[in-house]
């Protein structure tokens, strides 16, 4: 927008100087500077308004549905890769979770983990185990259709990605 405004001002100024309306080049520069500053202020206000409109507003209800997930990274037991499915109930519970896990190439299946979760209004959240210990941090993206997270367990360097498969009815 600044470039277009500056170009328009320059063309207008050149036409006025050529027509003899601005015999003083200093006056022409002052007017051009005023136009550029005005355009910058307007562009800044538009950008600020757009940023405020995009502010997220999340709650536990944002996560509501069946999600597929993938975990991958390093643990004290070696490399970890897992895929699974779980249901966020919109009330702070992650139920029906089951996953296939590979730790250092040894495969296993895990069924029935039922952590709870909390969500902040800025769309960040925490996964909490049955003992009340936070074991994961996450951020909700794409209106709750995806969740990006990481393990908080000491010695772990594990990322998790949830993607909504279906809404709860």
ZADO-1210 file (C-alpha; in nm, 4 decimals, padded with zeros to 6 digits):
<atoms>
<atom x="00.0000" y="00.0000" z="00.0000" code="UNK" pos="1"/>
<atom x="00.2896" y="00.2366" z="00.0819" code="UNK" pos="2"/>
<atom x="00.4457" y="00.1817" z="-00.2590" code="UNK" pos="3"/>
<atom x="00.1207" y="00.2545" z="-00.4409" code="UNK" pos="4"/>
<atom x="00.0589" y="00.5695" z="-00.2343" code="UNK" pos="5"/>
<atom x="00.4143" y="00.6915" z="-00.2899" code="UNK" pos="6"/>
<atom x="00.3880" y="00.6270" z="-00.6644" code="UNK" pos="7"/>
<atom x="00.0550" y="00.8126" z="-00.6858" code="UNK" pos="8"/>
<atom x="00.1952" y="01.1061" z="-00.4872" code="UNK" pos="9"/>
<atom x="00.5056" y="01.1208" z="-00.7089" code="UNK" pos="10"/>
<atom x="00.3001" y="01.1162" z="-01.0285" code="UNK" pos="11"/>
<atom x="00.0649" y="01.3830" z="-00.8914" code="UNK" pos="12"/>
<atom x="00.3576" y="01.5944" z="-00.7712" code="UNK" pos="13"/>
<atom x="00.5374" y="01.5697" z="-01.1060" code="UNK" pos="14"/>
<atom x="00.2235" y="01.6776" z="-01.2875" code="UNK" pos="15"/>
<atom x="00.1721" y="01.9760" z="-01.0552" code="UNK" pos="16"/>
<atom x="00.5387" y="02.0829" z="-01.0712" code="UNK" pos="17"/>
<atom x="00.5284" y="02.0545" z="-01.4516" code="UNK" pos="18"/>
<atom x="00.2130" y="02.2686" z="-01.4559" code="UNK" pos="19"/>
<atom x="00.3878" y="02.5314" z="-01.2420" code="UNK" pos="20"/>
<atom x="00.1668" y="02.4793" z="-00.9340" code="UNK" pos="21"/>
<atom x="00.4590" y="02.3880" z="-00.7044" code="UNK" pos="22"/>
<atom x="00.7432" y="02.6101" z="-00.8008" code="UNK" pos="23"/>
<atom x="00.9154" y="02.5310" z="-00.4695" code="UNK" pos="24"/>
<atom x="01.0533" y="02.1716" z="-00.4592" code="UNK" pos="25"/>
<atom x="01.0734" y="02.1859" z="-00.0746" code="UNK" pos="26"/>
<atom x="00.6952" y="02.2318" z="-00.0539" code="UNK" pos="27"/>
<atom x="00.6511" y="01.9373" z="-00.2879" code="UNK" pos="28"/>
<atom x="00.8709" y="01.7158" z="-00.0640" code="UNK" pos="29"/>
<atom x="00.6779" y="01.8205" z="00.2486" code="UNK" pos="30"/>
<atom x="00.3465" y="01.7293" z="00.0849" code="UNK" pos="31"/>
<atom x="00.4844" y="01.3945" z="-00.0346" code="UNK" pos="32"/>
<atom x="00.6170" y="01.3157" z="00.3143" code="UNK" pos="33"/>
<atom x="00.2738" y="01.3925" z="00.4598" code="UNK" pos="34"/>
<atom x="00.1061" y="01.1529" z="00.2164" code="UNK" pos="35"/>
<atom x="00.3532" y="00.8737" z="00.2974" code="UNK" pos="36"/>
<atom x="00.3083" y="00.9204" z="00.6743" code="UNK" pos="37"/>
<atom x="-00.0701" y="00.9173" z="00.6376" code="UNK" pos="38"/>
<atom x="-00.0567" y="00.5978" z="00.4306" code="UNK" pos="39"/>
<atom x="00.1694" y="00.4356" z="00.6925" code="UNK" pos="40"/>
<atom x="-00.0687" y="00.5225" z="00.9765" code="UNK" pos="41"/>
<atom x="-00.3693" y="00.3856" z="00.7857" code="UNK" pos="42"/>
<atom x="-00.1836" y="00.0630" z="00.6988" code="UNK" pos="43"/>
<atom x="-00.0788" y="00.0222" z="01.0648" code="UNK" pos="44"/>
<atom x="-00.4363" y="00.0646" z="01.1875" code="UNK" pos="45"/>
<atom x="-00.5648" y="-00.1957" z="00.9399" code="UNK" pos="46"/>
<atom x="-00.2921" y="-00.4439" z="01.0429" code="UNK" pos="47"/>
<atom x="-00.3660" y="-00.3880" z="01.4118" code="UNK" pos="48"/>
<atom x="-00.7396" y="-00.4417" z="01.3609" code="UNK" pos="49"/>
<atom x="-00.6760" y="-00.7653" z="01.1692" code="UNK" pos="50"/>
<atom x="-00.4420" y="-00.8962" z="01.4421" code="UNK" pos="51"/>
<atom x="-00.6993" y="-00.8271" z="01.7133" code="UNK" pos="52"/>
<atom x="-00.9755" y="-01.0006" z="01.5167" code="UNK" pos="53"/>
<atom x="-00.7622" y="-01.3160" z="01.4848" code="UNK" pos="54"/>
<atom x="-00.7071" y="-01.3595" z="01.8623" code="UNK" pos="55"/>
<atom x="-00.7965" y="-01.7170" z="01.9640" code="UNK" pos="56"/>
<atom x="-01.0562" y="-01.8032" z="02.2249" code="UNK" pos="57"/>
<atom x="-01.0454" y="-02.1647" z="02.3419" code="UNK" pos="58"/>
<atom x="-01.1898" y="-02.3785" z="02.6220" code="UNK" pos="59"/>
<atom x="-01.2030" y="-02.7512" z="02.7017" code="UNK" pos="60"/>
<atom x="-01.5053" y="-02.7626" z="02.4677" code="UNK" pos="61"/>
<atom x="-01.2813" y="-02.6693" z="02.1720" code="UNK" pos="62"/>
<atom x="-01.1455" y="-03.0257" z="02.1819" code="UNK" pos="63"/>
<atom x="-01.4524" y="-03.2316" z="02.1097" code="UNK" pos="64"/>
<atom x="-01.4400" y="-03.5396" z="01.8937" code="UNK" pos="65"/>
<atom x="-01.2420" y="-03.8402" z="01.7838" code="UNK" pos="66"/>
<atom x="-00.8766" y="-03.7625" z="01.7045" code="UNK" pos="67"/>
<atom x="-00.6029" y="-03.9656" z="01.5449" code="UNK" pos="68"/>
<atom x="-00.2575" y="-03.9008" z="01.6845" code="UNK" pos="69"/>
<atom x="00.1106" y="-03.9639" z="01.6274" code="UNK" pos="70"/>
<atom x="00.3901" y="-03.9434" z="01.8850" code="UNK" pos="71"/>
<atom x="00.7572" y="-03.9502" z="01.7964" code="UNK" pos="72"/>
<atom x="01.0881" y="-03.8711" z="01.9569" code="UNK" pos="73"/>
<atom x="01.3475" y="-03.9948" z="02.2027" code="UNK" pos="74"/>
<atom x="01.2911" y="-04.1428" z="02.5488" code="UNK" pos="75"/>
<atom x="01.5355" y="-04.2841" z="02.8050" code="UNK" pos="76"/>
<atom x="01.4372" y="-04.6285" z="02.6672" code="UNK" pos="77"/>
<atom x="01.5332" y="-04.5227" z="02.3116" code="UNK" pos="78"/>
<atom x="01.3460" y="-04.3960" z="02.0047" code="UNK" pos="79"/>
<atom x="00.9664" y="-04.3858" z="02.0233" code="UNK" pos="80"/>
<atom x="00.7039" y="-04.3848" z="01.7509" code="UNK" pos="81"/>
<atom x="00.3337" y="-04.4368" z="01.8176" code="UNK" pos="82"/>
<atom x="00.0044" y="-04.3960" z="01.6342" code="UNK" pos="83"/>
<atom x="-00.3388" y="-04.4167" z="01.7881" code="UNK" pos="84"/>
<atom x="-00.6855" y="-04.2819" z="01.8377" code="UNK" pos="85"/>
<atom x="-00.8618" y="-04.1114" z="02.1293" code="UNK" pos="86"/>
<atom x="-01.1723" y="-03.9078" z="02.2057" code="UNK" pos="87"/>
<atom x="-01.1691" y="-03.5599" z="02.3575" code="UNK" pos="88"/>
<atom x="-01.5136" y="-03.5291" z="02.5192" code="UNK" pos="89"/>
<atom x="-01.5243" y="-03.1477" z="02.5361" code="UNK" pos="90"/>
<atom x="-01.5414" y="-03.1706" z="02.9176" code="UNK" pos="91"/>
<atom x="-01.1715" y="-03.2235" z="02.9938" code="UNK" pos="92"/>
<atom x="-01.1420" y="-03.6003" z="02.9461" code="UNK" pos="93"/>
<atom x="-00.9450" y="-03.7937" z="02.6822" code="UNK" pos="94"/>
<atom x="-01.1112" y="-04.1341" z="02.6643" code="UNK" pos="95"/>
<atom x="-01.1058" y="-04.4501" z="02.4559" code="UNK" pos="96"/>
<atom x="-00.7385" y="-04.4083" z="02.3808" code="UNK" pos="97"/>
<atom x="-00.5522" y="-04.6940" z="02.2203" code="UNK" pos="98"/>
<atom x="-00.2234" y="-04.6892" z="02.0338" code="UNK" pos="99"/>
<atom x="00.0438" y="-04.9012" z="01.8704" code="UNK" pos="100"/>
<atom x="00.3891" y="-04.8159" z="02.0021" code="UNK" pos="101"/>
<atom x="00.7400" y="-04.8880" z="01.8748" code="UNK" pos="102"/>
<atom x="01.0203" y="-04.8396" z="02.1295" code="UNK" pos="103"/>
<atom x="01.3607" y="-04.9092" z="01.9783" code="UNK" pos="104"/>
<atom x="01.1872" y="-05.1371" z="01.7259" code="UNK" pos="105"/>
<atom x="00.9911" y="-05.3414" z="01.9832" code="UNK" pos="106"/>
<atom x="00.6173" y="-05.3145" z="01.9202" code="UNK" pos="107"/>
<atom x="00.3372" y="-05.3080" z="02.1769" code="UNK" pos="108"/>
<atom x="-00.0248" y="-05.1996" z="02.2084" code="UNK" pos="109"/>
<atom x="-00.1562" y="-04.9704" z="02.4802" code="UNK" pos="110"/>
<atom x="-00.5302" y="-04.9497" z="02.5555" code="UNK" pos="111"/>
<atom x="-00.7316" y="-04.7567" z="02.8087" code="UNK" pos="112"/>
<atom x="-00.5177" y="-04.4617" z="02.9121" code="UNK" pos="113"/>
<atom x="-00.7621" y="-04.1935" z="03.0265" code="UNK" pos="114"/>
<atom x="-00.5857" y="-03.8663" z="03.1036" code="UNK" pos="115"/>
<atom x="-00.7659" y="-03.5400" z="03.1613" code="UNK" pos="116"/>
<atom x="-00.6843" y="-03.2089" z="02.9978" code="UNK" pos="117"/>
<atom x="-00.7167" y="-02.8400" z="03.0668" code="UNK" pos="118"/>
<atom x="-00.7316" y="-02.5607" z="02.8100" code="UNK" pos="119"/>
<atom x="-00.6470" y="-02.1921" z="02.8534" code="UNK" pos="120"/>
<atom x="-00.8261" y="-01.9143" z="02.6648" code="UNK" pos="121"/>
<atom x="-00.5081" y="-01.8603" z="02.4541" code="UNK" pos="122"/>
<atom x="-00.5509" y="-02.2179" z="02.3183" code="UNK" pos="123"/>
<atom x="-00.2610" y="-02.3670" z="02.5156" code="UNK" pos="124"/>
<atom x="-00.3285" y="-02.6631" z="02.7393" code="UNK" pos="125"/>
<atom x="-00.2009" y="-02.9411" z="02.9599" code="UNK" pos="126"/>
<atom x="-00.2441" y="-03.3195" z="02.9623" code="UNK" pos="127"/>
<atom x="-00.2770" y="-03.4568" z="03.3175" code="UNK" pos="128"/>
<atom x="-00.2340" y="-03.8203" z="03.4253" code="UNK" pos="129"/>
<atom x="-00.4501" y="-04.0121" z="03.6779" code="UNK" pos="130"/>
<atom x="-00.2221" y="-03.8962" z="03.9626" code="UNK" pos="131"/>
<atom x="-00.2802" y="-03.5286" z="03.8767" code="UNK" pos="132"/>
<atom x="00.0665" y="-03.4837" z="03.7278" code="UNK" pos="133"/>
<atom x="00.1022" y="-03.2787" z="03.4098" code="UNK" pos="134"/>
<atom x="00.2782" y="-03.4917" z="03.1490" code="UNK" pos="135"/>
<atom x="00.2199" y="-03.2914" z="02.8307" code="UNK" pos="136"/>
<atom x="00.1786" y="-02.9371" z="02.7023" code="UNK" pos="137"/>
<atom x="-00.0092" y="-02.8538" z="02.3831" code="UNK" pos="138"/>
<atom x="-00.1471" y="-02.5795" z="02.1627" code="UNK" pos="139"/>
<atom x="-00.4775" y="-02.6029" z="01.9760" code="UNK" pos="140"/>
<atom x="-00.4641" y="-02.4917" z="01.6116" code="UNK" pos="141"/>
<atom x="-00.7036" y="-02.4691" z="01.3163" code="UNK" pos="142"/>
<atom x="-01.0161" y="-02.4162" z="01.5284" code="UNK" pos="143"/>
<atom x="-00.9603" y="-02.7346" z="01.7267" code="UNK" pos="144"/>
<atom x="-00.9066" y="-02.9575" z="01.4258" code="UNK" pos="145"/>
<atom x="-00.5410" y="-03.0120" z="01.5228" code="UNK" pos="146"/>
<atom x="-00.3383" y="-03.0167" z="01.8430" code="UNK" pos="147"/>
<atom x="00.0400" y="-02.9884" z="01.8593" code="UNK" pos="148"/>
<atom x="00.2116" y="-03.0973" z="02.1789" code="UNK" pos="149"/>
<atom x="00.5154" y="-03.2248" z="02.3597" code="UNK" pos="150"/>
<atom x="00.6000" y="-03.4490" z="02.6521" code="UNK" pos="151"/>
<atom x="00.6946" y="-03.3017" z="02.9898" code="UNK" pos="152"/>
<atom x="00.8325" y="-03.6322" z="03.1222" code="UNK" pos="153"/>
<atom x="01.1966" y="-03.5984" z="03.2348" code="UNK" pos="154"/>
<atom x="01.4365" y="-03.7385" z="02.9759" code="UNK" pos="155"/>
<atom x="01.1766" y="-03.7392" z="02.6981" code="UNK" pos="156"/>
<atom x="01.2016" y="-03.5444" z="02.3764" code="UNK" pos="157"/>
<atom x="00.8679" y="-03.6504" z="02.2288" code="UNK" pos="158"/>
<atom x="00.6283" y="-03.4511" z="02.0103" code="UNK" pos="159"/>
<atom x="00.2616" y="-03.5368" z="01.9578" code="UNK" pos="160"/>
<atom x="00.0194" y="-03.4327" z="01.6849" code="UNK" pos="161"/>
<atom x="-00.3568" y="-03.4878" z="01.7117" code="UNK" pos="162"/>
<atom x="-00.5891" y="-03.4443" z="01.4142" code="UNK" pos="163"/>
<atom x="-00.9697" y="-03.4516" z="01.4385" code="UNK" pos="164"/>
<atom x="-01.1324" y="-03.7411" z="01.2551" code="UNK" pos="165"/>
<atom x="-01.4950" y="-03.6793" z="01.3575" code="UNK" pos="166"/>
<atom x="-01.7001" y="-03.4532" z="01.5848" code="UNK" pos="167"/>
<atom x="-01.8971" y="-03.5995" z="01.8746" code="UNK" pos="168"/>
<atom x="-02.2699" y="-03.5925" z="01.8153" code="UNK" pos="169"/>
</atoms>
